[in-house]
Structures are given as structure tokens and as C-alpha cells.
Amino acid sequence: MSNRFHLHLITDRKRARGDLIESVRKALEGGVDWVQVREKTAPAAELYEQARQILEIAKPLGVGVLINDRVDVALALGASGVHLAKKSLPPQAVRPLLRPGQLLGRSVHSLEEALAFAPVVDYLTFGNVFPTESHPGIPPKGVEELERVVNAVDIPVLAIGGITLENLDLVLQTGCSGIAVIGAILAEADPSEAARRLREALDRSAFRPRIPFLKAEEVKDS
């Protein structure tokens, strides 16, 4: 298991400045470790095709692919795992459906949620840490709450929400496993360069994750 911070990209067609698939390709070449395919309003067939194209790009690069919410699409594609949101099925109901080795993640927004879901899932994302365009008007949770969550559970915790190069070290000093971003890569003119800058900043940080995130090749083939 690598003791480095991981960089996760969450897809959002509305935030991408150009073609989403091409933007993802460039981001992966820039150093993204995992892609979470998230299109909340897309029909199943459309999401399947989008994720299939991303999988074709990701696999040769050793990048893992997670599907947001749609367990059926994740199973149909043999993706690396499923990420559940607040409105998704309960993790307890999803876990038996997954193939051996597929990861199960869950978004949480409080320490109480983290403690409740940690025994059932493989990793958590916590946020929003800072103000973010993805959730306008929602007060940020802050790095102090992030650190409490990181120290309270024994699974990887990814930070999400308004994370930039400028505030990155504040996030990493909590011991989180890495960061998940949307606009910090997709909204940039050059997603490859944006990902590369984040990757380099993660690697040169003086801090290290309390519990590292799995590399894609460490996840069993499903």
C-alpha cells in the first residue's frame, strides 16, 4: 500500500470547460489516481456509455474507476467500486450486491455520520471542507472537523469541497488520505496541467496520510 496522498477526480459535465471525456483523459495523464463517475441526472444508458469510455482510458494508466450511486452500472461494467451519497441506497443494502474486491464508499458530512458508516464501507469522503460551487450556500465544515473524522475512524477519509493549491496543506495536515475535486481540475483550461500541479503538491507535502487509500491495482479484479 502506497503511503502517498491520493487524488480523486469527480466528473461533472456542467463544470468541464470542454468535452468531458477528453478532459478526463487529460486529467488522468496529469496524475489522477481515481475517477468517480458522477452524473446525477443522466439515464442509465448514458451513464453506462460515459463510464465505459472512461474505463477504457483509465485501465491502461492504472487508474481506478468508481461509479457514483448507480450500483447497477458499476456491476455491469465491473468498475472498481461504488460511491454512495446521502440519497443513495443504504451501504448495508449495497454491500451484499457487490462483487468480491469492489470498493464501497460513502459521503459523510459530520462526525456522527462517519462513525455510523465507517464499519460498513471501505472509505469515506468528508466535506464540504471549504465553500464550494457544488454546494452553494452550505456552510463549510472546516479542517478541524475533518481532522476529527480522520482520527475517529480506521478507514481512509478523503477531503472534498473547495480544495485548491492555496489551501491544500491545511487539508493534508489533518492526515486525510487525499482529496477529491471537481472544478479544481475540470473547470481549468488545461485539466492535465491542473492535475499535475495538484499531484506535485500532494507529493511534496511534509505531511502523510494517517490511513493511505488503496491503489487501483491493489483492488481485486471483479
N, C-alpha and C positions, 0 to 999 in steps of 0.2 A: 504493500500500500504506500503510495507516494505521500510524503509529508509536505505537500505544497498546497497553496490555496487554489481552489478551482474556480473557473469562470464559466458560468451558465448563461446562455442566451435564450430569452423567451421571445417567441415570434409574435408579431402583431403587424398585419398588413397596413393598418392605418398609420403606424409610426414609421414604416420604412419609406425612405426617400425615393427609392427606385423599385425595381422588380424584387419581390420578397425572396424568391429562390436564389437569385443571383446575389442579393445582399447577404443571405445566409452563407452561401458558398465563400464569399469574400471574408466574412467574419470567422468562419472555421479555419480558413487559411491563415488568419491573423492570430490564432491561438485559443479559440474557444474549446472548452473541454466537453461540454454537454449542450444539447439543444432541447428545449422544451417547446413542442409544437402546440401553440395555444391560439385557437380561432373560435371564440365563444359562440359566434352566430353562424358558422359555416355548417352546411349539411354534411352528413356523414361521408358521402361520396367525395365531396370536395375536400374535406379534411384528410381523408384517406389518400387521395392523389397528391396533395401537398406534402404530407408526411412521407409518402413513398419516394418522392423526388428528393426530399431532404435526407432520407436514409441512404439513398444511392450516393449522395455526396459525402455523408458523414462516415460511413463504414470504412472506406479506404484510408481515411485520415485518423481512424481510431477514436472518433468522437461518438459518444453515446446519444441516443435519441429517446426522449420521454414524451409521452402524449398527455396533454392536459385534459382531465375529466373523462374523456371517451375511452372507457375500458375496452369496448368492442373494437375500436380502431387499433388500439395497442396490441390486442390479441391477434387481430387479422394480419398485422404487419410483422409481428414478432419483435416489436420495439423493446428497448431496454427496460421500460417500465412505464408507470402511470403516475401522474401528479394530480392530487385531488385538491379541490378548492372547498370553500365553506358550503357551497350549494351542491357539491358532488355527493355521490353515494358515501355512506359511512365506510371508513377504512376496514372495519371488521367484516363488512359485507363484500368488499372488493378482494381482500387478501386470498380467500379460497379460490377465486376465479383466475388468478394469475398463474402463469407457468413457472416452474422452478427457476429461480435466478432472476426473475423480473423484479425490479425495484418498485417500491410503493412509497410515494412522498405525500406530504400534506402541508398546505399553507396554514400558518397559525398567526395570531395577532395579539397574543397575550401569553404570560407565563402559565396561566391555568390551562389554556388550550394545549400548550406544548406538553405539559405534564400528562394531560389526558390522552394525547395521541401518540406520544413517544413509544409506549410499549407495543404499538400495533404496526408502526410504519418503519421504514428504513432510514428516512431523513426528513427534516423539516425545512421549510423556508419561513423566515420571520420578517415581518415588516408591517407597514412601511417604515423604514428607519428614518428617512428624511421626507420632506414634502415631495410629491411626485405627480406628474401629469396623468399617470394611470389612475390615480385615486384623488382627484381634485377635491379640496375642502376637508379631507380627512386628516386630523392632526397626526404628526409623526410620532412614532413610538420612542425613538431616540436610541442612542448606543448603550445607555445604561440598562435599559430593559432588554436589549439584545444580549448584552453580557450576562444578565441574569438567566436568560433562557439557555444560552450556550453552556453555562456552568451547572444547570439543573438537570440536563438530560444527557444520556450516554449514546447518542446517535449524532451524525453530522447535522449542523444547522447552517443554512445559507442565509445571508442577509440580502434583503431586497428593498427597493424603494428609494429613488433619488440619489443613488450612489454615483459619484463622479471621481475623477482623478484627484480632485481637490480634497474630498473628504474620505478618501479610501482608507488611509492609515488609521483614522478614528474608528473605522469599522473593523479593520483587521486586528487591532489591539484587543478586541473582545475575545479573540480565539475562535471566531466562527470558522466554518470550513471553506468559505469562499463567498462569492457574490453572484447574484442573478440580476441581469439587466435587460432592458428593452431599448429605450431611447438612447442610452449612452453608446450604443453601437448602431442600431438600425436608423436612428434619426441623423446620424452623421453622414457627411458627403462621401466619405471613404470608410465603409464598415471594416475593411481589412486593417487599415491604419488605426482606427479606433480600438479594435480588439487587440491589436499588437501593443498599443500603449498601456492598456489595462493589464494585459498579460505580463509585460515587463515590470509594471508597478507592483503587481502581486508577487512576482518572483524576487524582487529586490527588497521587499519589506523585511524589516528586522523581526517581525512577529511570525508566529507559526500557528496553524490550526490546532485547537485542542483535540479534535477528532477529525482526521482527514476524510475527505469524500473519496469514494471508490473511483478508480479509473475505469473507463468503459471496458477495457479488456479484462478487468477483474470481475466483471459481472458475467455470470454463466450464460452461455448461449441458450436462448429459449427455443 
